[in-house]
Amino acid sequence: MARENPPIKFVKYHALGNDYIVINPADLNGELTPSEMLMICDRHYGIGSDGVLLGPLESSRCDFKLKIFNPDASEAEKSGNGLRLFSRYLWDQGLVTNKPFSIETKGGDVRATVHEAGKTVSVDMGRVTFTHESDLVVEPRPEEITINNSTFEFYRANVGNPHCVIPVATVSSELAKRFGPIIEKDSLFSNRTNIQFLQIISRNTVKIEIWERGAGYTLASGSSSTASAGVAFALGLCDEEISVHMPGGILQIAFDKSFKATMTGPVCNIGEGIITEEALKDFEISQPSR
């Protein structure tokens, strides 16, 4: 059903080509429906984005609370790029300064700091563990997965959301697009998974290609960068400060000895606007024939 009280105000940002729509719940009467989120993210019928950031919401333990939605309308536990974008939004709205502040997410609480008047943001992503469960696993364990007669060694990683990190000699977008959608939904992963193909360049540099759960092929990802760098660091292949190169650009990941990660990278404000009632209704009508 269409919302009773459109239009919907939004602000759009990108972080290394990974773009999100930010919507303040205070501007809504009721919750966004899955159909509305699908429309917002659709690059032909809507604004177009890699997801929706709904916040700020009230939190009992942090300064702010954020809900993150994938373009398929499923809720994500955590997004590194999304957290940087939301932090920039809070800065633009005059809700934070350059002092650290806390954000509650479904995948755990984080602390963020805005630099350069919002153009760069650091996020303490928490501890990388090497499991998809809630137990603490501090050493990566190799597993194997076979897809269409191709066998890959992979490592599970968790930064509040699940990751499958696959070391390879050379990464490519073809690898991510060919195998990502199949691995994402493999029965090995109880709640689907994000996939990163990882290439070690040096002690301080890696390259990754990404297939995101619920979003597909992605130019950049903060949680994927953190998970991949965490595996490289834990395996002794890289040092504690790692530049993660992706098609969209570079993120800096730094670890302490307990595998707690700090991610730093750029944010860009694209613009803002209003989603009309006409667009929402037109999208709903178009769905049966799509």
C-alpha positions as CSV (number, residue, x, y, z in Angstrom):
1,M,0.0,0.0,0.0
2,A,1.1,3.5,-0.7
3,R,2.0,5.8,2.2
4,E,-0.9,8.0,3.4
5,N,1.4,11.0,3.9
6,P,4.0,11.4,1.2
7,P,6.2,13.0,0.0
8,I,9.4,11.6,1.6
9,K,12.4,13.8,2.2
10,F,15.9,12.3,1.5
11,V,19.6,13.1,1.3
12,K,21.9,11.0,-0.9
13,Y,25.6,10.3,-0.2
14,H,28.2,8.0,-1.6
15,A,31.4,6.5,-0.1
16,L,33.7,5.4,-2.9
17,G,30.8,4.8,-5.2
18,N,28.7,2.9,-2.6
19,D,25.6,5.1,-2.4
20,Y,22.9,5.3,0.2
21,I,19.7,7.3,0.7
22,V,19.4,8.8,4.3
23,I,15.9,9.3,5.6
24,N,15.1,10.8,9.0
25,P,12.3,8.9,10.7
26,A,11.1,12.3,12.1
27,D,10.0,13.2,8.5
28,L,7.8,10.1,8.2
29,N,4.4,9.2,9.5
30,G,4.8,5.5,10.1
31,E,7.5,3.0,8.9
32,L,8.8,2.7,5.4
33,T,7.2,-0.4,3.7
34,P,9.3,-2.9,1.7
35,S,7.8,-1.7,-1.5
36,E,8.8,1.9,-0.7
37,M,12.4,0.8,0.0
38,L,12.5,-1.1,-3.2
39,M,11.3,1.9,-5.1
40,I,13.7,4.3,-3.4
41,C,16.7,2.0,-4.3
42,D,15.5,1.2,-7.9
43,R,17.8,3.0,-10.4
44,H,15.1,3.3,-13.0
45,Y,11.8,3.8,-11.1
46,G,13.3,5.5,-8.0
47,I,16.2,7.6,-6.8
48,G,18.7,4.7,-7.0
49,S,21.0,3.5,-4.2
50,D,22.8,0.6,-2.6
51,G,20.5,0.9,0.4
52,V,18.5,3.0,2.8
53,L,19.8,4.5,6.1
54,L,16.9,5.2,8.5
55,G,18.0,7.5,11.3
56,P,18.6,9.0,13.7
57,L,16.5,6.9,16.0
58,E,16.5,7.0,19.8
59,S,18.9,4.7,21.6
60,S,19.0,3.7,25.2
61,R,22.8,3.1,25.2
62,C,24.3,5.2,22.4
63,D,24.0,8.8,21.1
64,F,22.1,7.7,18.0
65,K,20.6,4.5,16.5
66,L,20.6,3.6,12.9
67,K,18.7,1.0,10.8
68,I,20.3,-0.1,7.6
69,F,18.4,-1.7,4.7
70,N,19.7,-3.4,1.6
71,P,18.2,-2.6,-1.9
72,D,16.1,-5.8,-1.6
73,A,14.5,-4.3,1.5
74,S,16.1,-6.8,3.9
75,E,17.7,-5.3,7.0
76,A,21.5,-5.4,7.3
77,E,23.2,-5.7,10.6
78,K,26.0,-3.3,9.9
79,S,27.6,-1.3,7.0
80,G,30.9,0.4,7.3
81,N,30.2,2.7,4.4
82,G,26.7,3.3,5.6
83,L,28.0,4.3,9.1
84,R,30.4,6.8,7.5
85,L,27.6,8.2,5.4
86,F,25.3,8.5,8.4
87,S,28.0,10.2,10.4
88,R,28.4,12.7,7.6
89,Y,24.6,13.2,7.6
90,L,24.7,13.9,11.4
91,W,27.5,16.4,10.8
92,D,25.6,18.1,8.0
93,Q,22.5,18.4,10.3
94,G,24.5,19.9,13.1
95,L,23.9,17.0,15.4
96,V,27.6,16.1,16.0
97,T,31.0,17.9,16.2
98,N,34.5,16.6,15.5
99,K,34.3,14.7,18.9
100,P,33.7,11.0,18.9
101,F,30.0,9.8,19.2
102,S,28.3,6.4,19.4
103,I,25.9,4.7,17.0
104,E,23.7,1.7,17.8
105,T,23.2,-0.8,14.9
106,K,21.7,-4.2,14.7
107,G,25.2,-5.6,14.4
108,G,26.6,-3.9,17.4
109,D,27.6,-0.4,18.7
110,V,30.3,1.7,17.1
111,R,32.1,4.9,17.7
112,A,32.6,7.4,14.9
113,T,34.6,10.6,14.4
114,V,34.2,13.2,11.7
115,H,37.2,14.8,10.1
116,E,37.7,17.5,7.5
117,A,34.3,19.0,7.9
118,G,32.6,15.7,7.1
119,K,34.7,14.8,4.1
120,T,36.4,12.0,6.0
121,V,35.1,9.7,8.8
122,S,36.7,7.2,11.0
123,V,34.6,4.4,12.5
124,D,35.7,1.9,15.3
125,M,34.2,-1.2,13.7
126,G,34.7,-3.4,16.7
127,R,36.5,-6.8,16.9
128,V,36.8,-9.0,13.8
129,T,36.0,-12.6,14.7
130,F,36.3,-15.5,12.5
131,T,32.9,-17.1,12.7
132,H,29.3,-16.3,11.6
133,E,28.0,-17.1,15.1
134,S,28.1,-15.2,18.4
135,D,31.0,-17.1,19.8
136,L,34.5,-15.5,19.9
137,V,36.9,-17.1,17.4
138,V,40.2,-15.3,17.3
139,E,41.9,-17.4,14.6
140,P,40.7,-17.8,11.0
141,R,40.0,-21.4,10.0
142,P,40.2,-22.5,6.4
143,E,37.1,-24.1,4.8
144,E,36.3,-25.2,1.3
145,I,33.4,-24.5,-1.0
146,T,32.8,-25.9,-4.5
147,I,30.8,-24.0,-7.0
148,N,30.3,-25.3,-10.6
149,N,33.4,-27.5,-10.4
150,S,35.5,-24.7,-9.0
151,T,36.8,-25.1,-5.4
152,F,37.8,-22.2,-3.2
153,E,39.4,-22.0,0.2
154,F,37.6,-19.4,2.3
155,Y,37.6,-17.9,5.8
156,R,34.6,-16.8,7.7
157,A,34.7,-13.3,9.3
158,N,32.3,-11.3,11.3
159,V,32.2,-7.6,12.1
160,G,28.6,-7.6,13.2
161,N,27.6,-9.1,9.8
162,P,28.8,-12.3,8.1
163,H,31.6,-12.4,5.5
164,C,33.2,-15.1,3.4
165,V,36.7,-14.1,2.5
166,I,38.3,-16.0,-0.4
167,P,42.1,-15.5,-1.0
168,V,43.0,-15.7,-4.7
169,A,46.1,-14.9,-6.8
170,T,44.3,-12.2,-8.8
171,V,41.0,-10.6,-8.1
172,S,38.5,-9.6,-10.8
173,S,35.0,-8.3,-11.1
174,E,34.2,-11.4,-13.1
175,L,35.0,-13.6,-10.1
176,A,32.7,-11.6,-7.8
177,K,29.8,-11.5,-10.4
178,R,30.1,-15.1,-11.4
179,F,30.4,-16.8,-8.0
180,G,29.1,-14.2,-5.6
181,P,25.4,-14.7,-6.1
182,I,25.7,-18.5,-5.7
183,I,28.0,-18.4,-2.7
184,E,25.8,-15.8,-1.0
185,K,22.9,-18.3,-0.8
186,D,24.9,-21.5,-0.3
187,S,23.6,-23.7,2.5
188,L,27.0,-23.3,4.3
189,F,25.7,-19.9,5.4
190,S,22.6,-19.9,7.6
191,N,21.8,-16.2,7.0
192,R,23.4,-15.8,3.6
193,T,26.8,-14.0,3.5
194,N,28.8,-11.2,2.0
195,I,31.7,-12.4,-0.3
196,Q,35.1,-10.9,-0.8
197,F,37.8,-12.1,-3.2
198,L,41.1,-11.1,-1.6
199,Q,44.5,-10.5,-3.3
200,I,47.5,-9.7,-1.1
201,I,49.6,-7.0,-2.8
202,S,52.1,-6.2,0.1
203,R,52.4,-6.2,3.8
204,N,50.2,-3.1,3.9
205,T,48.1,-3.3,0.8
206,V,45.3,-5.7,-0.4
207,K,42.8,-5.6,-3.3
208,I,39.3,-7.0,-3.0
209,E,36.2,-7.5,-5.2
210,I,32.9,-7.7,-3.5
211,W,29.5,-9.3,-3.8
212,E,27.2,-8.0,-1.0
213,R,24.4,-9.9,0.5
214,G,21.1,-8.4,-0.6
215,A,22.8,-5.8,-2.8
216,G,24.9,-7.6,-5.4
217,Y,28.2,-6.5,-7.0
218,T,29.5,-3.5,-5.1
219,L,32.2,-0.9,-5.9
220,A,33.2,-0.5,-2.2
221,S,32.3,-1.7,1.2
222,G,33.5,-0.7,4.7
223,S,32.6,-4.0,6.5
224,S,34.0,-6.1,3.6
225,S,37.2,-4.1,3.8
226,T,37.4,-4.6,7.5
227,A,36.6,-8.4,7.3
228,S,39.1,-9.0,4.4
229,A,41.9,-7.0,6.1
230,G,41.1,-8.8,9.4
231,V,41.7,-12.2,7.7
232,A,44.9,-11.0,6.0
233,F,46.2,-9.6,9.3
234,A,45.2,-12.7,11.3
235,L,46.9,-15.0,8.8
236,G,50.1,-13.0,9.1
237,L,50.0,-11.9,5.5
238,C,49.7,-8.2,6.4
239,D,50.7,-5.8,9.1
240,E,48.3,-3.9,11.4
241,E,47.8,-1.0,9.0
242,I,46.3,-2.0,5.7
243,S,45.1,-0.1,2.6
244,V,42.2,-1.9,1.0
245,H,41.9,-1.2,-2.7
246,M,38.5,-1.6,-4.4
247,P,37.0,-0.5,-7.7
248,G,35.5,2.5,-6.0
249,G,38.6,3.6,-4.2
250,I,40.7,3.0,-1.1
251,L,39.9,2.6,2.6
252,Q,42.4,2.5,5.5
253,I,42.0,-0.2,8.1
254,A,44.0,-0.3,11.3
255,F,44.0,-3.1,13.9
256,D,45.1,-3.5,17.5
257,K,46.4,-6.8,18.9
258,S,42.9,-8.0,19.8
259,F,41.7,-7.5,16.2
260,K,39.7,-4.4,17.0
261,A,39.5,-2.4,13.7
262,T,39.3,1.3,12.9
263,M,38.1,2.1,9.4
264,T,38.8,5.6,7.8
265,G,37.6,6.8,4.4
266,P,35.9,9.6,2.4
267,V,32.3,10.6,2.1
268,C,30.6,12.7,-0.5
269,N,27.3,14.6,-0.3
270,I,25.4,14.1,-3.6
271,G,22.3,16.1,-2.9
272,E,18.8,16.1,-1.4
273,G,15.2,16.1,-2.6
274,I,11.7,14.7,-2.2
275,I,10.2,11.5,-3.4
276,T,6.7,12.1,-4.7
277,E,3.5,10.3,-4.1
278,E,3.2,9.8,-7.9
279,A,6.5,7.9,-8.1
280,L,5.5,5.7,-5.2
281,K,2.1,4.8,-6.7
282,D,3.6,4.3,-10.2
283,F,6.2,1.9,-8.8
284,E,3.5,-0.2,-7.0
285,I,1.4,-0.4,-10.2
286,S,4.5,-1.5,-12.2
287,Q,5.4,-4.4,-10.0
288,P,3.1,-7.1,-11.2
289,S,4.4,-6.9,-14.8
290,R,8.1,-6.7,-13.8
